[in-house]
Amino acid sequence: MNLDFIQKQAKSANTKMVMLVLDGLGGLPSGPNGQTELEAAHTPNLDALVRDGIAGLHLPVGAGITPGSGPGHLGLFGFDPTRYQVGRGVLAALGVEFDLQPGDVAARGNFCSLDEDGLVTDRRAGRISTERNEELCKLLEGIELDGAEVFIRTVKEHRLLFVLRGEGLNAEIADTDPQALGVKPLDVVAKTKAAEKTARLVAEFIEKAKERLAGHHPANMLLMRGFAQKPTWPTFREAYGLRACAIASYPMYRGVAKLVGMDTLHAPTTLEDKFALAAEKWDDYDFFFIHKKDVDSRGEDGDFAAKVAAIENADQAIPALMKLNPDVVVVTGDHSTPAQLAEHSWHPVPVLLHSKYCRTDEVETFGERACIRGALGPRLPGIELMPLMLANALRLAKFGA
Amino acid sequence: MNLDFIQKQAKSANTKMVMLVLDGLGGLPSGPNGQTELEAAHTPNLDALVRDGIAGLHLPVGAGITPGSGPGHLGLFGFDPTRYQVGRGVLAALGVEFDLQPGDVAARGNFCSLDEDGLVTDRRAGRISTERNEELCKLLEGIELDGAEVFIRTVKEHRLLFVLRGEGLNAEIADTDPQALGVKPLDVVAKTKAAEKTARLVAEFIEKAKERLAGHHPANMLLMRGFAQKPTWPTFREAYGLRACAIASYPMYRGVAKLVGMDTLHAPTTLEDKFALAAEKWDDYDFFFIHKKDVDSRGEDGDFAAKVAAIENADQAIPALMKLNPDVVVVTGDHSTPAQLAEHSWHPVPVLLHSKYCRTDEVETFGERACIRGALGPRLPGIELMPLMLANALRLAKFGA
């Protein structure tokens, strides 16, 4: 069911829903006893939820596809990530919590190194330090253009955010990053007539930036890619009739939540404190998206034991969540991050759904292989989780007479 | 696979197929031993079919979607219910077995109450009795329009069917029901130029009806909604090459079957008698849709034990069905109606398929949780049942060389 269809069926109810995302939850059986991280973790509280609820594994994007954090979360939120795509420039803005306005054009920039002939010798400027990046960004912030305002923000190491604000801007501009060494940066090219003005402004900016950076090898030039504008998507309120909030500490996840119209609360670090914040705001919202990052981080570190510990840490906070007496709870991840791979992966992600209208299945522990036998099946499309949550919250009307 | 694709693959064979629909079959584990209605029921004959056949659970419309009876059955018949939608006016006509002709415009009407200022005070006219409705409909039947014939039929309580028959009619007309109190009924508005003539006729009818109903408070006015024309869909014969009949007692299900070109036989009440009728007509048809209503009715009553009894009653009739030696049998529901909810629900529906070409699975009893492990999986799209039945009846040609 696509979002337009669900939108027509949404109805209101006095029910509360919590989506707890343990980032990168899914793993691979590379542990001591041939177990995955989740299987190895001692999770009595999550297991109790599974016994009362239903379980399965969801596919965030599709078979074999490894999701980035943006698509992973958009799928959980019911927005088909292959249709609702965010440009890299917008993601960069979300990542530093830059308050992108409708009409702004954002791009992801890299400091890079040019040789005397103007050929790219390092697309990442020797990965300069973030401090050095900040100094160089100060140099660039003074650049003035005729007809648009420029914003520059340090992201990390060689990475920066470039934003143009003004009338009639358009993001249909090709990347200037040649994605190769020994060639010149690409010219700024408008892909459509409507983007020509913007392309001229970007070209003017890059020219001036090149002058200012001239003496600063290895960071003596800029490459840009992923020109994009903030998308105009339905909000959670428009799509589902839900007052929704995000309780997430990392800018990226707060940003994705903002794109779908969630309020972003200033989130504390621990899961207990996040649940306490949810308790405080319980009457103000119908839907709580609560995010825990370190499960993914430890997976990316390739540290099996540390990922197990992060999962066990989440499990210990579950009683605080259930004390809120939510009508519907989903616990899952936005993708898998097996310690074995030390990066995001394509593997389906364990998911449990708990409500009083569950047709409980035989799954008794929350783990990848146990979930295969669950009522949600081993390959549930991730975008079906929101309709299922809404149904269990009695927030979807009957279709047809 | 959509219907167009299946249609191209359909081929003839000398095989007989039976689809037995136990309306509202799926339930929730609210019974004495934590069982669902179907799990609690003693169903030795259905269990025997499951042991020889394959099982699973199907999703009539999609994840989280609660189907009405129309969409639920259309899905079983292989017609994607999100694509093949029936207007409320047509459903009202089906419900009273009005013989809607191509070109007729039908609407669902409500008697309602207006105060002295012409404002709606009760959209259902105090739910007048069906007898009173019949008297009032007689008043309205005499209304004559210039250029179209009018048909009025009592549905139940405050509900009636309005049908306009004539040349060049069009159903693109907005509802006159304001869906609110304290406001006037909405004017009759044509949504397209092609519907203007029809809108004038409807407005003229409503004006005359208002005059005739003037002294009959609380039913002193009419509201109309769901203007619609009979759809022109492929028939079972066109889509599948099947001579199909419906053996169903309730007008609604007979009506939906008619929409897809089935003959509707005058059906007896008990399942044994329905199977006897099928036996009588065995040579005349290839496909028998046989419908049992009370499983749903008892679920809607919220009566767990009575729903169990209705399922057991169906089970007892199964030997009579199998004596006919059908090549393919499917037993399922059009949606779930858990006694716990006392209404239709979004939960997947147990299904079994029996033929001599089944790759039997490990499921040994017909129940929601047992079916999760079946060969059809826990979330089979409902529209895939018809292609599976056709295949098992050796009625689908090889695709490609």
Interface residues (C-beta under 8 A of the other chain):
Chain A: M1 F5 I6 Q9 G56 Y357 C358 R359 T360 D361 E362 R373 G374 A375 L376 G377 L380 P381 E384 M386 P387 L388 M389 L390 A391 N392 L396 A397 K398 F399 G400 A401
Chain B: G26 G27 L28 P29 G34 T36 V61 G62 A63 G64 I65 T66 P67 G68 S69 G70 P71 P81 T82 Q85 V86 R88 L91 P338 Q340 L341 E343 H344 S345 W346 H347 P348 E368 R369 I372 R373 G377 P378 R379
